[in-house]
Every structure is written in C-alpha cells, then in structure tokens.
Amino acid sequence: MKLIFATHNEHKLKEVKQLLSTTPFEIQGLSEIGYHTEIIEDGITMAENASIKSRTVHKALNAHVFSDDSGLEIEALDMRPGVHTARFAGPQKDAHDNMDKVLRLLQNERNRKARFKAVFSLIIENKEHSFEGIVNGSIAEEKQGLDGFGYDPIFIPEGYTDTFAQLPASVKNEISHRANAVRQLCKFLETYK
Ligand code: IMP
C-alpha cells in the first residue's frame, strides 16, 4: 500500500522511512510526488497542525496520507516553544538561531527539563486517526554533536549523557518522540489490513 507522508522535511522523511522500513508500506514524501505547495500551519496546537497538513494533502490528492507536527516543550519556559518550535528565533527557521535562543533563555537556569512531542495524523479511507509520542530529556549547557537536525545538538534524552546529535541514529530511532508515535501508527496499520 502506498502512503504519502505530508512533509517537505527531508530529514524527517528519512527517519520515518527507516522507522517504517519493516512494514509493507511504501512511503513517499511530498517532493517525491511533485507536490510543492506550501501548507500554512496556523493551528494553535501540534495536533491541529498535523491535522491541517494531512487534510490539505488528502483533499488535493485523495490518497492515503499521514503527517506529523512536532516540537520542543521546555519546563522552565512554560512549555515553550511548543507549537512555535520551528520559528522560535524568527521566520528564517534557522536551527542554530533557535538553539542559541534556547541556550540564552536558559542561562543560569537549573531546571533544564524538556521534552519533544510528535503528533501524527493519518487519513485512511476518509477517517482521521491521531497518534502522539513523547521523549523526555533535558537541555544541554551547550551544543554538542553534528548528526541529526533541528534542536538535536542541545537535547539529551533521559537516561543518556549524550545529545541526540551525538547518539547513533539507531538509538534516536528507538527512543525518539517520532519513533514512539510511528510505532503506534505501525500497529494501527497492521491491525487495519
Ligand atoms: P515541524 O514538526 O516540522 O513543524 O517542526 C517543528 C520543529 O521541531 C522544527 O524546528 C524541528 O527542527 C524541531 N524538531 C522536531 N523533531 C525534532 C527532532 O527529532 N530533533 C530536533 N529537532 C526536532
């Protein structure tokens, strides 16, 4: 079965394809199917944004589709940036600007607890289903590591001393918020058939 992943983010697509590689589903990203229209994510929660993306693509293509929205919630910042994670430091959506802003706001802050959240929205046979995954952790004192994307160099998952950007992709793919949500998605798709 073909499933469209409504994302233009090539890093996420690669991660999710790896996560679903043991399933019989063929995952295609938006660039692969030539869908280049930008989707305006103006929801006020991650769940709403995920829904907006899957509904928009489903409406345009009438195909099986899923999407995700994800973000970082930092306890000492009242769970910000949350839904504003991608553009926390401005519309340029620059990962280093975003991380620098977090590190600046947490300077001298002892509570560095944070979590990544991912919400997936799946539309299959005209019904929508949603799945949520979380990984708890903390914000590092400085950027460490080169792998991954986004805020990976400053996020240390619970139970580890390295950031997501230092840990092997295989570890991140086992414990991440997205892995968590995708496992639920997988389970659902398996029982669905
Ligand atoms: P969106 O889900 O594409 O809207 O992305 C939300 C923001 O969260 C982006 O700035 C991403 O870089 C960031 N983000 C989401 N998942 C991860 C992750 O696994 N590692 C690092 N940053 C992430």
Residues whose N, C-alpha, C, O or C-beta is under 5 A from the ligand:
A	BS01	IMP	D68 D69 S70 G71 L72 T85 A86 F149 G150 Y151 D152
